[in-house]
Amino acid sequence: MNNYLSYGFFITIIFFVFYPQYFLIIDEVYYAQRGVELFSNINPFDIVEWQNGTPQNINTDIRQYPLLTSLLSGVLWWIGGFKAQFLLGFVSLLITLYFTEKILLSLKLPKFWTILILMFPATALMSRTVMSDMPSMALVTIFLYLLFKNRNSLWGILVAGSILGTAFFLRETNIILIGVLSIPFLMKNNKNKEISLFLLSAVLLFGTFFLFSLNIYGPNFYSRELGVYGFSVDNLFNNLFIYTIILLALFPLSIYFLFKYNDKYANYLKIAVSLYLGVYLLYSYNGIENSGIKGILLNARFILPIIPIFIIAIAHFFQKKIVTFVNKKTFVLGTSFSIFILIHVICWYQNKTQMRLVEHIKKYDNSIIASNFSYNKLKYLNYFTTNNNFVVYNENDIKECINKSNQSVFVIVFNNTKNLSILND
């Protein structure tokens, strides 16, 4: 427990010193939008862009996203306002660390391996976001803890079944991991009363969220737009390259350690991870194409729910290995916290840039904001401009905008991080 308190204390300081100010990923806007609507019946984001020479309202129908992340972010918004939503990833990280440490203790493995979670760069990035990745990791970790626990009370079985019932509504692919791991869980808790309680709680929670989603979203209750991102063997080669980098470099040799793992529930863990990764190898999403180098971390975020499984395997692998060239604990703690802090600083710096731009934009009412920034840098700004402004990025659209619009046009010229000027055109 002392380890967890120490790690949690330092992580809390880092997080609040570099506290998130704005969204970093476009999906956050959709999650947050639905969350606020659930608790206020208002849409706080006026989403408009200049497209093909005319201002266009963007279709923000977010039925393609499961509901639970929006529900959680909406609760945080209702309690503490806009910035409170960013606590979602942070709280999920603390939960993940707590239960990962308890799993390692139950397996009589050193607790310090828990902090490897921070070594994975996507952890720091996603801990600042209103996304489903960190809550999914927390949910899977709690289920792993209940699986590895020697004995489960009826309350533990109830919680495990509830996790199975809610997993899909946080992120669809969670059902692969929880579904496979439910098999050994039920083999361990195999009395009729235990099995019945597990299945009943799963069905009740699934049914509740299904009906809730049906009420919120309508007849389609939720449907991912496969026309945008789909699944195909055509994506296999490209994704194999991306996830090889992620699993061998960003979280060094993690897949190797998993397949060397031969202890408790080894086969089920390997099957769950293999099926989970198999789905994403076929997925057409490519973060690098959408967001440049940051896209590596956007693809890596899909790995977060299986990071605790890798940590179990790594801790087990090094349990009897003698490493003479470096102290294992010092290396793990030093590297993990360094990466965690570095990513937070980079994201905080990007937030500061966004804040300067937004504060300038808010000064102008009912105006078009044209910018020499790229779309990827500025695409979120519309979600923070409440004065009927909208932003134009493309050079040709800027010219169209200036020639055709009756609104005032202000051009943001961004020279460097300390020199931001607005020119009335």
Beta strands, then each sheet from edge to edge (+ up, - down):
strand 1: 48-51
strand 2: 54-57
strand 3: 367-371
strand 4: 390-392
strand 5: 408-416
strand 6: 419-424
sheet 1: 1+ 2-
sheet 2: 4+ 3+ 5+ 6-
end
